[in-house]
Amino acid sequence: MKGTLLSVFLFLFTHQLSAQDKFTISGYVKDALSGETLIGATIAVNGSGRAVLANQYGFYSITLPAGEYELYVSFVGYEVLGKSIKLDADTRTDLLLTPRTAAANEVVVTARKRDNNLKDAQMGKISLSMNQVKSLPVLFGEVDILKTIQLLPGVRNAGEGNAGFYVRGGGPDQNLIMLDDAVVYNTGHLFGFFSIFNSDAIKNTSLIKGGMPPQYGGRLSSVLDVAMKDGNMNEWEARGGVGLIASRISVEGPIQKDKASFMLSARRTYIDALIKPFISKSSSFYGSGYYFYDLNTKLNYTFSDKDRLYLSGYFGRDVFTFRNRERAFNADIPWGNSTATIRWNHVFNPKLFSNTTVVYNDYKFSFGAAQQDFELKLSSGIRDVTTKADFDYFVSPKHKLKFGGLWTYHTFVPNVLSGSQGETTFNPNNSNTKYAHETGLYILDDWSVSDKLKLNAGLRWSGFAQTGPYKTFTTDADGNKLDSTVYNRGERVKMYQGIEPRLTVRYTLNAQSSLKFAVNRNQQFIHLVSNAGSTLPTDLWVPSTLRVKPQLSWQYAAGYFRNFSENTWETSVEVYFKDMQNQIEYREGYTPSLKDPEEEFTFGKGWSYGAEFYVNKAKGRLTGWVGYTLSWTWRKFPGLNDGLKFPAKYDRRHDLSVVGIYELSKKWKLSSVFVYGTGNATTLPERFYLVEGVLTQEYSKVNAYRLPAYHRLDLAATYSPAPRRPERRFRNEWVFSIYNVYSRLNPYFIYFDQTGSAYDGTLEVESLQVSLFPILPSVTWNFRF
């Protein structure tokens, strides 16, 4: 595999595939006002049936015979650009698109249809417009990308108000979530109720849940690729908002016009400040509080037409403080992510584009508690250093190659405990820190075989090596340690590797419809250890080791896609089957401890299958979509449930989302969201016994019961007043939203409460439901100048 990629790389540098009478036009597709590159814009050659997509950095390249052509450039939310070119030599041209809201006159172009959903071979890929995301009603007025993707078919939420999500039967750790090429290990604020993604700092969001391209690896279910804004190249701009629980501010502008720019965005909650006046200084809980904050930043510099450098970073923290003076108890729980990305774009020639990236990311969780003279601290985390190189080679409008590789050095800290009591301190050797190298090489061929048939075929090789320092023990039948094997720093402990074929096929039936098929093999080398139904900061990431094998999956998907009324309506039906091996759960009877987590695991298999239905209205004053998923997700573990299969905790038979956005006028926009889902699977006690006066529970089979169904209606209205003086560039809007309009008390979890006494025969046990959010109105003021 390595030799194949090297041969391809050398071949592209030494051989010219185009004939002498063919020339190439290339450049970047950009926003005409800000200079931001537009990811995935379509560049079509009128009358030829040829079209290409700008890559994820906005670069495009088309090779054509000498002659005169008309190009049509389109991107969601922008006016279509028509450009005439005379091609008699290699030409570099940047294509500038005007946002629809900024266009002086509406331009109607019918030569280029909005039909990428039909013609693209990629399955299950959805790009979200930030304008669309910001129009939807949200919890507490906080715009959230992760909650928006939960409204798409095949994606389900982790619970009431939670930003975690599950895709096609996979767990939360099976989603690869990236922010400017940096992997994000914990995406939640406020214990998962909000995501870390500040909408003002985001340029583009793409979700891939079907045929995962080979440039992505290390996860089984999906990819969520989030790109931050580069910064306005032409003029200074500020935007922000004030909500019920948080405020945010973003500033961007040119450092050197058309040469360098920056973006800086910050967000902070003030829950602590709002609550503080209501807690008197005499209260035992005075000093308790919670807040989170985010900081996104990015710099970019254009050295020449061929070279551009990006520096970006994210820093976010949650800080929870609890004080109980009555019991002399204090607790501090901070956690958060830090990422830094250096990216260099280089154009070797009009056909060959490269991106070289170095990424550092660090996730930490800490718990500190003190009572009188006793102190305790527990911490965990994961730290990565990654380098990678990606190349795009535009052979022709019908043929594109993508290839590259990456290397990551992982440091896993499952748990570290230390503490003191009086003058006695203890710092036991219990960190179980593990180290590993992860490597990947890939090649992708995006080939339009004919007007009807298009292939997206790729191959990925992935390797994962656990290295020392590491100590493993042999034990007897009772778990007592007998002997140990010690691995020194850098010494290989265990190596896993494998080939991952990826293939998607599109066959066009006619101008309005197409069929697609995809098959993928994926490997996952790192795993989230969770004892809850959502991603919490206390969850642990652990690597594949001598004891823990990589997760493996094969996914098969097929779909029928059809558009109606000049692509106003986009519809699709997709069916899928996913087979998963080496799935991980806690053993029966598990209770949290300071053991190495892998000692508490049990291993099994899983499978999921279902059908997804999608109807999207893409044009007109009324837009929106309906998504419905019918699915089954199963698990089978020899050590659980007597070896019988059981529904996964994120199994959901029916999942429905209805989203509507209506442009009432130039000033008012209305939106609504309705969701319905089968209740979560859960394990509950079925019988209660009194053993020596103590109430004892006998539990059901694993996930044998269902919580009540989940459903909710949200409404929002956005008011954008016209500026008093048109020449002034200050704009503002008010967003009024109601979460859970009819105040449905959706179940968060169920617990059992007992009253009375067993000794006098008055003991009663009652099941009680905990619900989080009744009807919640909110208002947010957004501004821009």
Secondary structure, 3 states (H helix, E strand, C coil): CHHHHHHHHHHHHHCCCCCCCEEEEEEEEEECCCCCECCCCEEEECCCCEEEECCCCCEEEEEEECEEEEEEEECCCECCEEEEEEECCCEECCEEECEHHHCCCCCCCCCCCCCHHHHCCCCCEEEECHHHHHHCCCHHHCCCHHHHHCCCCCEEECCCCCCCEEECCCCHHHEEEEECCEECCCCEEHHHCEECCCHHHEEEEEEECCCCCCCCCCCCCEEEEEEECCCCCCCCEEEEEECCCEEEEEEEEEEECCCEEEEEEEEEECHHHHHHHHCCCCCCCCCCEEEEEEEEEEEEEECCCCEEEEEEEEEEEEEEEEEEHHHCEEEEEEEEEEEEEEEEEEEEECCEEEEEEEEEEEEEEEEEEEECCEEEEEEEEEEEEEEEEEEEEEEECCEEEEEEEEEEEEEEEEEEEEEEECCEEECCCCCCCEEEEEEEEEEEEEEECCCCEEEEEEEEEEEEEEEECEEEEEECCCCCEEEEEEECECCEEEEEEEEEEEEEEEEEEECCEEEEEEEEEEEECEEEECCCCCCCCCCEEEECCCCCCCEEEEEEEEEEEEEECCCCEEEEEEEEEEEEEEEEEECCCCCCCCCCHHHHEEEEEEEEEEEEEEEEECCCCEEEEEEEEEEEEEEECCCCHHHCCEECCCCCCEEEEEEEEEECCCCEEEEEEEEEECCCEECCEEEEEEECCEEEEEECCCCCEECCCEEEEEEEEEECCCCCCCCCCCEEEEEEEEECCCCCCCCCEEEEEEECCCCCCCCEEEEEEECCCCCEEEEEEEEEC
